[in-house]
Amino acid sequence: MRFIVEGYPAYAYTGGRAFDPQRPTAVFVHGAAFDHSVWQWQSRYFANHGLSVLAVDLPAHGRSPGNLRRSIPELAQWVAAFIEATCSSPVHLAGHSMGSLIALETALAHPQRLATLALVGTAMPMAVGEPFLAAARDGADAALDMEAVWGHSRNAQLATSTVPGVTLLGASRRLNARAADGVLAADLAACNTYRADPAGLRTALFLRTRRTAWRIGTRRGFADACLADVDHHGRLGVGTVVGAVVGAAPGLIRPRSASFARARFRHSG
């Protein structure tokens, strides 16, 4: 489905169901050099369990044209504008990897736009190694290999898949390779340089000391290794549940494993 956001068309996948702006809406934000398709299973699940769904393609990603945003705050501003253009009430916002930083910044800068927040494959700061950044700047295949290997569990690397005939590692790598020139490098640089405003975090996000109850995936990936201590429950504003799931790619999360998010969406506040 296409919308107009900041003067440009913007694409969002609706999970195979007609979008109804009057229903509670879940907005899914993809990671670096990906697009809406990484959320295909979760989009379909929630679209068939009481929510309207919008899995966005960020500007210059997937089916959305427009100028490439080069910082997390710029991307968060676009997401806030997307929510304003499409939804009549606060949304349930979920982000993966780079998308989790965008979702966090959106929550801090535009809390009135959100009902709940879920972060998947997250860390803050999300440091990216110089060899990875350099390979992405050079357009080298090594950057695609690093993204695929670090973003998936050991089982995925052994070619196991819940989808017959599909290698998740290969599909992820091919999806990154499909991105326009410069997109992966810009996205990784945005992740590497982003720091959430400490004062804003202290004011709006009340972190608890206990670990989160959910962890999806068994292999510690690059996001997990960056800052495992970010893995907490928390509350944003009044009645908004924040959950962090570290070290997982959305394509590896079975639809029924996303039931934690359904529970949070339905019973938060």
C-alpha positions in Angstrom: 0.0 0.0 0.0 1.3 3.5 -0.9 1.1 6.7 1.1 2.5 10.2 0.6 4.9 11.2 3.4 6.9 14.4 3.3 6.0 14.8 -0.4 7.2 11.4 -1.6 5.4 8.1 -2.0 6.0 5.6 0.8 5.3 1.9 0.7 4.1 -0.3 3.5 3.1 -3.9 3.5 -0.3 -4.6 5.3 0.1 -8.3 6.0 -2.4 -9.4 3.3 -5.3 -7.6 4.9 -6.9 -4.3 4.0 -5.5 -1.4 6.1 -8.1 0.1 8.4 -6.8 3.3 10.1 -9.6 3.0 12.8 -8.2 -0.2 14.2 -5.2 -0.5 16.5 -2.1 -0.4 14.3 1.3 -2.0 14.5 4.1 -0.3 12.6 7.2 -2.4 11.8 10.6 -0.8 10.9 13.3 -2.8 9.2 17.0 -2.7 9.7 20.0 -1.7 7.6 19.7 -2.2 3.9 16.6 -4.3 4.4 12.9 -3.6 3.5 9.4 -4.5 4.7 9.8 -8.2 3.7 11.9 -9.0 6.8 8.6 -8.6 8.7 6.5 -10.9 6.5 5.6 -13.5 9.1 4.9 -11.1 11.9 2.9 -8.8 9.6 0.7 -11.6 8.6 0.3 -12.9 12.1 -0.8 -9.6 13.6 -2.9 -8.7 10.6 -4.9 -11.8 11.3 -5.1 -11.3 15.1 -6.9 -8.0 15.5 -4.4 -5.3 14.4 -3.9 -3.3 11.3 -0.3 -3.6 10.1 2.1 -1.3 8.3 5.6 -2.8 7.6 7.3 0.2 6.1 10.0 0.6 3.5 12.2 3.5 4.7 13.1 6.2 2.1 15.4 4.9 -0.6 14.8 1.3 0.6 12.6 -1.3 -1.0 9.7 0.2 -2.8 9.9 3.7 -1.2 11.7 6.4 -3.3 13.0 9.6 -1.8 16.3 10.8 -0.4 18.4 8.6 1.7 18.3 9.7 5.4 21.8 9.5 6.9 21.1 9.7 10.6 18.8 8.0 13.1 17.1 11.3 14.1 16.3 12.0 10.4 14.8 8.5 10.0 12.8 8.9 13.2 11.4 12.1 12.0 10.3 10.4 8.8 8.7 7.5 10.8 6.8 10.1 12.9 5.6 11.8 9.7 4.6 8.4 8.3 2.5 7.6 11.5 0.9 11.1 11.3 0.0 10.6 7.6 -1.4 7.1 8.1 -2.9 6.5 11.6 -5.5 8.3 13.6 -4.3 7.1 17.0 -1.0 6.1 18.6 0.6 3.0 17.2 2.4 -0.1 18.4 5.9 0.5 17.0 8.4 -2.3 16.5 11.9 -2.0 15.1 14.7 -4.4 14.2 18.4 -3.6 14.5 18.8 -0.1 12.9 15.0 0.0 13.0 15.1 -0.5 16.8 17.2 2.7 17.1 14.8 4.5 14.8 11.9 3.3 16.9 13.6 4.3 20.2 14.4 7.8 18.8 10.8 8.1 17.6 9.6 7.2 21.0 11.8 9.8 22.7 11.1 12.6 20.2 7.5 11.9 19.5 6.0 9.9 22.5 2.5 11.1 21.7 2.6 9.0 18.5 3.2 5.7 20.3 1.0 3.3 22.3 3.8 0.7 22.8 7.4 0.1 21.7 9.2 -3.2 20.9 12.9 -3.4 20.1 14.3 -6.5 18.3 18.0 -7.2 17.8 18.9 -4.0 19.7 21.8 -2.4 21.4 22.6 1.2 22.3 25.1 2.3 21.4 25.1 0.0 18.3 28.8 0.1 17.5 29.8 -1.1 14.0 33.4 -2.2 13.5 35.6 -0.3 11.0 36.2 -3.4 8.8 32.4 -3.7 8.4 32.0 0.0 7.7 34.9 0.0 5.2 33.6 -3.0 3.3 30.2 -1.4 3.0 31.7 1.9 1.8 33.7 0.0 -0.8 30.6 -2.0 -1.9 32.6 -5.3 -1.2 30.8 -8.6 -1.0 32.5 -9.1 2.4 30.0 -6.5 3.9 27.1 -8.7 2.8 28.8 -11.8 4.3 29.3 -9.9 7.7 25.7 -8.7 7.8 24.4 -12.2 7.0 26.6 -14.1 9.4 26.2 -11.8 12.4 22.5 -11.4 11.9 21.5 -15.0 12.1 21.7 -17.9 14.5 24.0 -20.9 14.3 21.1 -23.1 13.2 20.4 -20.8 10.2 24.1 -21.0 9.3 23.8 -24.8 9.2 21.1 -24.3 6.6 18.2 -25.3 8.9 15.0 -23.4 8.1 11.3 -23.6 9.1 10.5 -22.6 5.5 11.1 -25.6 3.2 13.5 -24.9 0.3 14.6 -21.6 1.7 17.9 -20.7 3.2 17.4 -17.8 5.5 21.1 -16.8 5.4 21.1 -16.7 1.6 17.8 -14.9 1.5 19.0 -12.3 3.9 22.3 -11.8 2.0 20.4 -11.4 -1.3 18.1 -8.9 0.2 21.0 -6.8 1.3 22.6 -7.1 -2.1 19.4 -5.8 -3.7 19.7 -2.4 -1.9 20.8 0.6 -3.9 24.4 1.6 -3.9 25.5 3.4 -0.7 22.4 2.4 1.3 24.2 -0.2 3.5 27.1 2.1 4.2 24.9 5.0 5.1 22.7 2.8 7.3 25.7 1.3 9.2 27.2 4.7 9.7 23.9 6.0 11.1 23.8 3.1 13.6 27.5 3.6 14.6 27.1 7.3 15.3 23.7 7.4 17.0 23.5 8.1 20.7 20.2 8.5 22.4 19.9 11.7 24.4 20.8 10.7 28.0 18.6 13.3 29.5 15.7 12.1 27.4 16.3 8.5 28.4 16.4 9.4 32.1 13.2 11.4 31.7 11.2 9.1 29.5 12.6 5.6 29.9 12.7 4.1 33.4 14.9 1.0 33.1 14.6 -1.8 35.5 17.7 -3.8 36.5 16.4 -7.3 35.8 16.9 -9.0 32.5 14.2 -9.2 30.0 12.2 -12.4 30.1 12.5 -13.1 26.4 15.5 -14.0 24.3 15.1 -15.3 20.7 18.1 -17.0 19.1 20.9 -18.9 20.7 24.0 -17.2 19.1 25.3 -14.0 20.4 25.4 -11.7 17.4 27.1 -8.4 16.8 24.2 -6.4 18.3 24.2 -8.6 21.4 27.9 -8.2 21.8 27.8 -4.4 21.6 26.0 -3.8 24.8 24.1 -6.7 26.4 23.2 -4.5 29.4 20.7 -2.7 27.2 18.5 -5.8 27.5 15.8 -4.7 30.0 12.2 -4.2 30.5 11.2 -0.5 30.9 8.4 2.0 30.7 8.1 4.9 28.4 5.8 7.7 29.6 2.5 6.3 31.0 1.6 2.6 30.4 3.9 2.1 27.4 5.8 -1.2 27.6 9.3 -1.4 26.2 10.7 -4.9 25.4 14.2 -5.7 24.1 15.0 -8.9 22.2 18.7 -9.0 21.5 20.5 -11.0 18.8 17.7 -12.0 16.4 16.8 -11.4 12.8 13.0 -11.1 12.2 13.1 -13.8 9.5 14.1 -16.3 12.3 11.3 -15.5 14.6 8.4 -17.9 14.1 5.0 -16.2 14.1 3.8 -17.9 17.3 7.1 -16.8 19.0 5.9 -13.3 18.5 3.0 -13.9 20.9 5.0 -12.0 23.5 4.5 -8.9 21.4 0.8 -9.7 21.0 0.4 -9.9 24.8 2.2 -6.6 25.3 0.2 -4.9 22.6 -3.1 -6.1 24.1 -2.4 -5.7 27.8 0.0 -2.8 28.1 -1.1 0.1 30.3 
